[in-house]
Amino acid sequence: MNKLMTAAALVAMISAPAFAAGDAEAGKAKAAVCAACHGAEGISTMDIYPNLAGQKAAYVVAQLKAFKAGERNNPIMAPMAMPLSDQDMEDLAAYYASL
């Protein structure tokens, strides 16, 4: 019984990241406002805005959280990140990572 409980706990821990992962399709729909600066496919046409296509999802999430928390100060990105939920951030990150 103890081995069964341990195995179940391990499976739950291994599976947990899958439940927290973002949905790229949902992220694509949420990325419409991002396209104004970062480009429709995550490739900016202006050097002052970074390309997001192909960025690692964890990096995108970390940056969005930093903007939202005020740890990164940017007058454009701070108000853009403020209304995003954790799931929104995960979805956007999954979308940009998929490009």
ABEGO torsion letter per residue (X at the ends): XAAAAAAAAAAAAAAAAAAABBBAAAAAAAAAAAAAAAEAAGBBABAABBBABGBBAAAAAAAAAAAAAGABBBAAAAAAAAABBAAAAAAAAAAAAAX
